[in-house]
Amino acid sequence: MPIETFEFQVEARQLLQMMIHSIYSNKDVFLRELISNASDALDKLRLESLRDDKLREEVSDLHIGIEVDKEQRTLTVRDNGIGMSHDEVVQLIGTIANSGTAKFLKELKELKEAKDAAASEELIGQFGVGFYSSFMVADEVTLLTRRAGESRGTRWESSGEGTYTIETVDDAPRGTSVTLRLKPEDIEDQLFDYTSTWKIKEIVKRYSDFITWPIKMAKESTDENSDADGDSDGPREAETVNSMKALWARSRDEVTDDEYSELYKHISHDWNDPLETIRMQAEGTFEYQALLFIPSHPPQDLFMQGHKRGVQLYVKRVFIMDDCEALMPEYLRFVKGVVDAQDLSLNVSREILQQDRQIQLMHRRLVKKVLSTLKAMMSGNPERYATFWKEFGRVLKEGLLSDFENRDAILGVSSFASTQDKEGLTTLRQYVDRTKEGQRHIFYMTGESRSAIESSPHMEAFQAKGFEVLLLTDPVDEVWVQSVPEFDGKQLRSIAKGEVDLDTEEEKKEVEAEREKRQQEFAGLLTWMTSELAESVKEVRLSSRLTVSPACIVGDTHDVTPALENMYRAMGQEVPHIKRILELNPTHPLVTGLRKAHTERDADAGLAEAAELLYGMALLADGGELSDPSRFIKLMADRLERTL
């Protein structure tokens, strides 16, 4: 078959150049990436064999092999796993199919210029381009692969200079082999001799000892005919260089933190250590072991449609599936790890898992374990918890909408910005402990940012009377507050909805007569404005929440907020427009002046324009959008002109 030559995708070519010119501080990790890919290929073949009887004979001796040739200075990592078809090679190796590639390369270039090697490695892990790390240590890379069940294989070859070649071959064994023609050793540049058996064993022990498949390598020869480098004329016996002992099956004192970290990196393709490691073992009628990890930063696809979630599922140490969604809810999709069950069938489908009673029981226990770990982290290690909440708090709060069983536990490990503290966060428990005597509500307001909420007219009375308000700025906050009625007996109450009553009983008695008098004085204006603005508002009334601003827009107690309306519409849902309420500050000169003018000349056409401007200003102050901005600007300009 003819050899075809292709050009790398632009982004792939840029990435290759960065790899060739060494953006990694630790080049040893190339071998970890190749072994991890090989392990995944073996897992996939084992899984396919459970579904396809034709492949069952091909899983008797699954392993990873590492071969070196000191004379030719080559290193080969070989597996007899699922392999790749011709099209898969083109798709997976020739291009970087990732929507975030441009952003990745931009950030990577900036980090390289800043000489931040650690952060560069972190980015590479996030974008899953570990195969390209081979070009850090090799001048040329050759990949030979044949997919299980197919008769012909594919050879891919490149020096990383902008092009690669592909040809179809007849004699390829099942699986994949990656052969690197190694660069010369350069200790100063941390480029070691990767044909050295002891060096390879060191890397495998450090990064891949826990891999559940045997990693085989020819024993170093002790034959007297060997040369100084350990080469021998005859074939050498292979030895397994990894322990293959599952970390989750070993006691805590047998495993180091570094080993846990390497397992996490293998599972998650992350380059950072996990923020927290969670061990769990259940015994009795249903036995399983779990080793879960909370990452220190979110993956790139955390909020993308089609993101992967769930933990790896094993049955009696046999890999079953990679992302078992039935074991972990959507709001804990950042949790990575392994669950090894003793009593499940090997031939189990995702559909069956959703209905399996044992899986459901494991799901419940795993969720409770994660939430209790976060609770312990919150009290025992506040700095680590602060990192968690910064990275994953927005996701965790999604559980308030879906996990009613654990709602209280989720609320217990949630933190919120508050007017109590300019910098730090507060819990609902801390808020309740600080409430004023007789205060029946937990006050909150949703908005785009802290500064926008703090400058809102709705805050004025609360600031004046010293009531604490939670400042909720995540999009999910707009939704969950609708479904969480109370905490510890105190109702959650939006300060932008309903009527505000912050006065004590004594204060009410003192101002009751004054309020009734004002209500009578403004009755005519309120009725007239309600009629004039009927297309925009359902009511105009006096406000008890304003101290500085002339007016504000509020909703009824159970109204959907405008932000939530917009969210529903963005999702394609039909939502009827909800008219809101215009509240007037009876002590503001603009409002008292409007009342006086209406009393003296209620037929004046300019009064209607003044009412329209007052409503428009209140709408803008609330972050709303004017239905006719041009008209508003014209009215405002005319008014300003008359004052000059």
ChimeraX attribute file (.defattr): number of C-alpha atoms within 10 A of each C-alpha:
attribute: neighborCount
match mode: 1-to-1
recipient: residues
	/A:1	7
	/A:2	8
	/A:3	10
	/A:4	11
	/A:5	14
	/A:6	13
	/A:7	14
	/A:8	20
	/A:9	15
	/A:10	13
	/A:11	16
	/A:12	22
	/A:13	19
	/A:14	16
	/A:15	24
	/A:16	22
	/A:17	16
	/A:18	20
	/A:19	18
	/A:20	20
	/A:21	11
	/A:22	20
	/A:23	25
	/A:24	24
	/A:25	16
	/A:26	15
	/A:27	18
	/A:28	23
	/A:29	19
	/A:30	20
	/A:31	24
	/A:32	20
	/A:33	23
	/A:34	21
	/A:35	24
	/A:36	22
	/A:37	18
	/A:38	28
	/A:39	24
	/A:40	20
	/A:41	21
	/A:42	25
	/A:43	21
	/A:44	18
	/A:45	24
	/A:46	23
	/A:47	21
	/A:48	18
	/A:49	18
	/A:50	15
	/A:51	14
	/A:52	12
	/A:53	10
	/A:54	12
	/A:55	17
	/A:56	15
	/A:57	9
	/A:58	18
	/A:59	17
	/A:60	8
	/A:61	11
	/A:62	19
	/A:63	19
	/A:64	26
	/A:65	22
	/A:66	22
	/A:67	16
	/A:68	20
	/A:69	13
	/A:70	16
	/A:71	9
	/A:72	10
	/A:73	16
	/A:74	19
	/A:75	23
	/A:76	20
	/A:77	23
	/A:78	24
	/A:79	27
	/A:80	26
	/A:81	28
	/A:82	28
	/A:83	27
	/A:84	22
	/A:85	18
	/A:86	18
	/A:87	10
	/A:88	13
	/A:89	19
	/A:90	16
	/A:91	12
	/A:92	13
	/A:93	18
	/A:94	21
	/A:95	16
	/A:96	20
	/A:97	15
	/A:98	12
	/A:99	9
	/A:100	12
	/A:101	15
	/A:102	12
	/A:103	10
	/A:104	19
	/A:105	18
	/A:106	11
	/A:107	15
	/A:108	23
	/A:109	17
	/A:110	13
	/A:111	18
	/A:112	17
	/A:113	11
	/A:114	11
	/A:115	13
	/A:116	15
	/A:117	18
	/A:118	15
	/A:119	18
	/A:120	23
	/A:121	21
	/A:122	17
	/A:123	22
	/A:124	22
	/A:125	19
	/A:126	21
	/A:127	20
	/A:128	15
	/A:129	19
	/A:130	20
	/A:131	17
	/A:132	21
	/A:133	25
	/A:134	27
	/A:135	26
	/A:136	23
	/A:137	26
	/A:138	20
	/A:139	17
	/A:140	18
	/A:141	23
	/A:142	19
	/A:143	20
	/A:144	26
	/A:145	30
	/A:146	28
	/A:147	23
	/A:148	23
	/A:149	13
	/A:150	11
	/A:151	13
	/A:152	18
	/A:153	24
	/A:154	25
	/A:155	21
	/A:156	23
	/A:157	18
	/A:158	20
	/A:159	18
	/A:160	23
	/A:161	15
	/A:162	16
	/A:163	15
	/A:164	20
	/A:165	16
	/A:166	22
	/A:167	16
	/A:168	20
	/A:169	16
	/A:170	11
	/A:171	12
	/A:172	18
	/A:173	18
	/A:174	23
	/A:175	24
	/A:176	27
	/A:177	25
	/A:178	22
	/A:179	22
	/A:180	23
	/A:181	20
	/A:182	24
	/A:183	18
	/A:184	14
	/A:185	14
	/A:186	10
	/A:187	9
	/A:188	7
	/A:189	11
	/A:190	15
	/A:191	19
	/A:192	18
	/A:193	19
	/A:194	23
	/A:195	21
	/A:196	16
	/A:197	18
	/A:198	12
	/A:199	14
	/A:200	20
	/A:201	17
	/A:202	14
	/A:203	17
	/A:204	22
	/A:205	15
	/A:206	15
	/A:207	24
	/A:208	26
	/A:209	24
	/A:210	22
	/A:211	22
	/A:212	20
	/A:213	21
	/A:214	20
	/A:215	28
	/A:216	19
	/A:217	21
	/A:218	17
	/A:219	15
	/A:220	18
	/A:221	18
	/A:222	11
	/A:223	12
	/A:224	8
	/A:225	12
	/A:226	14
	/A:227	12
	/A:228	7
	/A:229	13
	/A:230	16
	/A:231	18
	/A:232	16
	/A:233	10
	/A:234	10
	/A:235	10
	/A:236	13
	/A:237	11
	/A:238	14
	/A:239	14
	/A:240	17
	/A:241	21
	/A:242	20
	/A:243	16
	/A:244	15
	/A:245	14
	/A:246	15
	/A:247	21
	/A:248	23
	/A:249	14
	/A:250	10
	/A:251	9
	/A:252	11
	/A:253	6
	/A:254	8
	/A:255	12
	/A:256	10
	/A:257	12
	/A:258	12
	/A:259	18
	/A:260	20
	/A:261	21
	/A:262	23
	/A:263	26
	/A:264	25
	/A:265	22
	/A:266	23
	/A:267	18
	/A:268	22
	/A:269	21
	/A:270	25
	/A:271	21
	/A:272	21
	/A:273	20
	/A:274	22
	/A:275	15
	/A:276	17
	/A:277	19
	/A:278	14
	/A:279	15
	/A:280	14
	/A:281	13
	/A:282	13
	/A:283	9
	/A:284	6
	/A:285	6
	/A:286	13
	/A:287	15
	/A:288	20
	/A:289	19
	/A:290	24
	/A:291	22
	/A:292	25
	/A:293	27
	/A:294	23
	/A:295	23
	/A:296	19
	/A:297	19
	/A:298	17
	/A:299	19
	/A:300	12
	/A:301	15
	/A:302	15
	/A:303	11
	/A:304	8
	/A:305	7
	/A:306	8
	/A:307	11
	/A:308	17
	/A:309	23
	/A:310	22
	/A:311	27
	/A:312	22
	/A:313	23
	/A:314	22
	/A:315	18
	/A:316	16
	/A:317	16
	/A:318	15
	/A:319	20
	/A:320	24
	/A:321	19
	/A:322	19
	/A:323	19
	/A:324	20
	/A:325	20
	/A:326	22
	/A:327	24
	/A:328	22
	/A:329	19
	/A:330	19
	/A:331	20
	/A:332	20
	/A:333	21
	/A:334	26
	/A:335	19
	/A:336	23
	/A:337	24
	/A:338	26
	/A:339	24
	/A:340	24
	/A:341	22
	/A:342	15
	/A:343	13
	/A:344	18
	/A:345	11
	/A:346	14
	/A:347	12
	/A:348	14
	/A:349	12
	/A:350	13
	/A:351	9
	/A:352	12
	/A:353	17
	/A:354	14
	/A:355	11
	/A:356	14
	/A:357	11
	/A:358	15
	/A:359	17
	/A:360	16
	/A:361	12
	/A:362	21
	/A:363	17
	/A:364	16
	/A:365	15
	/A:366	20
	/A:367	16
	/A:368	16
	/A:369	16
	/A:370	18
	/A:371	19
	/A:372	16
	/A:373	16
	/A:374	24
	/A:375	18
	/A:376	14
	/A:377	18
	/A:378	20
	/A:379	11
	/A:380	11
	/A:381	12
	/A:382	12
	/A:383	12
	/A:384	15
	/A:385	21
	/A:386	17
	/A:387	14
	/A:388	21
	/A:389	20
	/A:390	12
	/A:391	17
	/A:392	21
	/A:393	19
	/A:394	17
	/A:395	18
	/A:396	21
	/A:397	23
	/A:398	18
	/A:399	20
	/A:400	23
	/A:401	16
	/A:402	15
	/A:403	15
	/A:404	13
	/A:405	12
	/A:406	16
	/A:407	15
	/A:408	15
	/A:409	17
	/A:410	21
	/A:411	18
	/A:412	18
	/A:413	24
	/A:414	21
	/A:415	21
	/A:416	17
	/A:417	19
	/A:418	23
	/A:419	21
	/A:420	16
	/A:421	10
	/A:422	9
	/A:423	8
	/A:424	12
	/A:425	18
	/A:426	16
	/A:427	17
	/A:428	18
	/A:429	15
	/A:430	11
	/A:431	17
	/A:432	17
	/A:433	9
	/A:434	13
	/A:435	15
	/A:436	12
	/A:437	7
	/A:438	7
	/A:439	15
	/A:440	14
	/A:441	17
	/A:442	22
	/A:443	21
	/A:444	22
	/A:445	24
	/A:446	23
	/A:447	20
	/A:448	14
	/A:449	12
	/A:450	19
	/A:451	10
	/A:452	15
	/A:453	22
	/A:454	18
	/A:455	12
	/A:456	19
	/A:457	21
	/A:458	27
	/A:459	22
	/A:460	18
	/A:461	20
	/A:462	19
	/A:463	15
	/A:464	11
	/A:465	10
	/A:466	12
	/A:467	18
	/A:468	20
	/A:469	23
	/A:470	26
	/A:471	24
	/A:472	21
	/A:473	19
	/A:474	16
	/A:475	15
	/A:476	18
	/A:477	19
	/A:478	20
	/A:479	19
	/A:480	16
	/A:481	19
	/A:482	16
	/A:483	11
	/A:484	16
	/A:485	12
	/A:486	13
	/A:487	16
	/A:488	9
	/A:489	11
	/A:490	15
	/A:491	15
	/A:492	18
	/A:493	21
	/A:494	23
	/A:495	23
	/A:496	24
	/A:497	20
	/A:498	15
	/A:499	16
	/A:500	17
	/A:501	10
	/A:502	15
	/A:503	13
	/A:504	12
	/A:505	8
	/A:506	9
	/A:507	10
	/A:508	13
	/A:509	11
	/A:510	12
	/A:511	12
	/A:512	12
	/A:513	11
	/A:514	10
	/A:515	15
	/A:516	10
	/A:517	12
	/A:518	14
	/A:519	15
	/A:520	10
	/A:521	16
	/A:522	21
	/A:523	14
	/A:524	14
	/A:525	22
	/A:526	20
	/A:527	13
	/A:528	17
	/A:529	20
	/A:530	19
	/A:531	14
	/A:532	16
	/A:533	17
	/A:534	13
	/A:535	9
	/A:536	17
	/A:537	20
	/A:538	15
	/A:539	17
	/A:540	23
	/A:541	20
	/A:542	20
	/A:543	20
	/A:544	19
	/A:545	26
	/A:546	24
	/A:547	20
	/A:548	12
	/A:549	20
	/A:550	22
	/A:551	30
	/A:552	26
	/A:553	25
	/A:554	25
	/A:555	22
	/A:556	15
	/A:557	13
	/A:558	10
	/A:559	14
	/A:560	18
	/A:561	20
	/A:562	19
	/A:563	17
	/A:564	16
	/A:565	17
	/A:566	13
	/A:567	16
	/A:568	13
	/A:569	13
	/A:570	10
	/A:571	8
	/A:572	9
	/A:573	11
	/A:574	10
	/A:575	13
	/A:576	8
	/A:577	10
	/A:578	16
	/A:579	17
	/A:580	20
	/A:581	21
	/A:582	26
	/A:583	23
	/A:584	27
	/A:585	21
	/A:586	24
	/A:587	16
	/A:588	15
	/A:589	11
	/A:590	17
	/A:591	20
	/A:592	17
	/A:593	12
	/A:594	16
	/A:595	20
	/A:596	15
	/A:597	16
	/A:598	18
	/A:599	14
	/A:600	10
	/A:601	11
	/A:602	16
	/A:603	11
	/A:604	11
	/A:605	9
	/A:606	14
	/A:607	18
	/A:608	17
	/A:609	16
	/A:610	16
	/A:611	18
	/A:612	17
	/A:613	18
	/A:614	19
	/A:615	26
	/A:616	22
	/A:617	19
	/A:618	22
	/A:619	18
	/A:620	13
	/A:621	19
	/A:622	21
	/A:623	17
	/A:624	14
	/A:625	12
	/A:626	14
	/A:627	10
	/A:628	9
	/A:629	11
	/A:630	10
	/A:631	12
	/A:632	16
	/A:633	12
	/A:634	11
	/A:635	17
	/A:636	14
	/A:637	11
	/A:638	10
	/A:639	15
	/A:640	10
	/A:641	9
	/A:642	7
	/A:643	6
	/A:644	5
